[in-house]
């Protein structure tokens, strides 16, 4: 009888240890996952990510990017891009996540961008866009359209349809020039509530720099008729930036 009791206690003791070990492992995995989410990306996936193959293009996801827009820009299918990068849910990607674009050069693009134009010292030119997909009648459509008229360049964040207030952040992400000083043909970006800009902010294009430092800018969606191009004087200062290539 005594031997049977010892066997039973031994079994119970080790069974409890096994249960606690499994529960501890579950808690550790859960905590690891929570930390990864707090850091803004798939932490486990970051450790497991392999480098891109020779001939691939490395793409770094910017805020506002979608996998579908990236796939469309590089003219590959969404499914192929997701499978190539071992992405289980194509609707979930993370800022600063590294994607391998198959069949391209090994050059790094940060943020959703286009081709590079030669000629700048050092051989690098920031990415440019290839179309104007912003809604017609919006200030963003006009700013992209007018900038193209002047410089023959579209902004490279055309496929993510950024609101006007986001344009300065987009410009930094794509390594465009951002300044507090105006210049002809630059995009003026007003943050929400600045000099009459509404909640989504406002963008326009500098047509003239005045002697007092103010600018005359062409605008759409400013005034009663959103489709009418109007010319407005803006003052450089807080909440105002000037974007150029």
C-alpha positions, 0 to 999 in steps of 0.5 A: 500500500505504501509503495502505491502511494509513493508512485501516485505522489510521484505521478502527481508531482511531475504532472503538475510540473509538466502543466506549469511548464506548458503554461509558462511557455504559453505565457512567454509566447503571448508576452513575446507577441505583445511586445512585438505588437508594441514595437510596431512590427512582427518581432518574431518574423523580424528575427526569422527574415531572410535576406533578399535573393540576388537580383531582388529589390529591397523595399522598406514599408512606409506608413500608409503603404498597402501590399496591394499598392506596392505590388501594383507599382512593381507590376506583380500580383499581390499573391506572388508578392505575399507568397514570396515574402511569406506573408500569411495575411496580405492585409497586414504589413508593418512600417519599416518591414522589409519586403523583397521585390522579385526580379529587380535590382538590389537597390533599396527603396524606402517608401512607395516610390518610382524610378530614379533619374540620373545626374545628381551628385553621388548617383542617387535621385529620390524616387518619383511618381508616374501618375496622378491618382488623387481625386480630381477637385482635391487640393492634392490632385491640383498640387500633384498636377501643377508640380508636374506641369512645372517640373515634369515630375509627379510626387511618389506617394500618389498611390497611397492617397495621402491627405494633405497634412501628411505630405511633409511626412511623405516627403521626408520618407521619400527623401524629397527636400523639405524646407521652411523657405519658399521657392518657385514651383515648390509645394506649400503644405499647411497643417490643419488649422493653419491659415485657413486650412481645414482638418485634412490640411492643405497643399498648393503650389508656389507661383511667386515669392513676394519681397516680404517673403510671402508667397502667391500659390495656386490652389484647388478646393479653396473657396466655394468652388472646389474645382476652380483654381484660385491664387492665395497669399500664404505666409511662411511660419509655423505649420507651413513647409515647402516641398521640392524634389 
